[in-house]
Amino acid sequence: MSKHNRITAYIHLDAIAHNFHVMKENLREGVQMVAVIKTDGYGHGAVPIARMLESCDYIWGYAVAAVSEARQLREAGIVKPILVLGYTFEEDYAWMAQNGIRPTVFTVEMAQKFAECQTLLNKDSDAGRPAPVHLAVDTGMSRIGVSDTQEGLNTALAIAHMPSIFIEGVFTHFARADEKNKSAAIGQMKRFAAFCDRLEENGVGGFLRHCSNSAGILELPEANMDMVRAGITVYGIYPSDEMDREAIRLRPAMELKSHVVYCKKIPAGTPVSYGGTFVAEREMEVATIPAGYGDGYPRSLSNKGNVLIRGKRAPIIGRVCMDQFMVDVTGMGVQTLDEVTLLGRDGAEEITVDELGALSGRFPYEFVCDIGKRVPRTYCGA
Ligand SMILES: *Cc1c(COP(=O)(O)O)cnc(C)c1O
């Protein structure tokens, strides 16, 4: 599959395209999608993914968490709308307004400062168009957003009436849509819909309603509304182990591959790696793999977990170091420079993010986000 490298993340763009396709098939006709590509596309690389999606008609745009992420996309020539899902600081507002970056607003002060920036920009140009913002509504996360009370409504109305900006979207975020029991998510959805209705009764309309995250897309079709925000599912990972894996079959987008750099026999009684936490009980063959927690491969996989070599599982022995770890390859005929699969497929065997997440005590989202900058990404299948 590859030239030799310490460790490489292969990103299968065809799997990502497949995941969008199967999600889209589960949506009501006309519902648009936001591709959530924060944390550099959950570790997969935001720019190549956005490039692939630029020409896709049902993708409204992208969502990120930081203005720096939006900047990286614009610098790469990405033109679709970009929504920053979290708080943004006023230092960035002028650049955001100029570049079609939608801030999430939820206080009068934020919206006012953003509107002032757009007013200044409009003075310098003939166009004088208002800038789009998205209003966050808190219906159960207690994170950001106006509350769905009269007070929250007053804030929303004040923002809606500001010059130089307009509410392009109103959204909320589910806290528990990934659970089998959807009653909490349905409760949030109803509160959100009621809040949007009250905005409309007060003369504010024409905005996009969006509340579904990945879990909502998969299992809560009644929450489609105008638009949905697809995150973890883009990358072929299910939001939780309570989600049905049969109804919509996602394909994992990331594989991690390495190569054996050293093979040797050790006699019984030989300790392996820091702390001597593993001691050979018999003579064994040991292979050294040039990857470690410095690459985001969790140290908590020490003496747990496997890699695949020649289509077979080889167990990790001893502690995972920053840049290397050892596996037991006794009787496997392994040689130096054999390919090693840390994540993904080799023949009939597969190591999934779910498996590594469970073994390492890392949340699957966290596992892929934490694959380090030192790991080169290679894009295939486009
Ligand atoms: C991260 C995030 C998403 C995507 O969540 P997934 O569970 O990965 O689909 C959607 N909306 C908001 C507001 C987010 O912060």
The ligand as a Gaussian input file, in Angstrom:
#p B3LYP/6-31G(d) Opt

LIG

0 1
 C      -19.235000      19.009000      17.212000
 C      -20.613000      19.486000      16.941000
 C      -21.416000      18.804000      16.020000
 C      -21.057000      17.464000      15.431000
 O      -21.289000      16.461000      16.400000
 P      -21.204000      14.908000      15.989000
 O      -21.662000      14.167000      17.185000
 O      -19.772000      14.652000      15.670000
 O      -22.079000      14.762000      14.807000
 C      -22.640000      19.365000      15.687000
 N      -23.044000      20.514000      16.250000
 C      -22.308000      21.181000      17.163000
 C      -22.828000      22.439000      17.747000
 C      -21.076000      20.685000      17.552000
 O      -20.355000      21.332000      18.471000

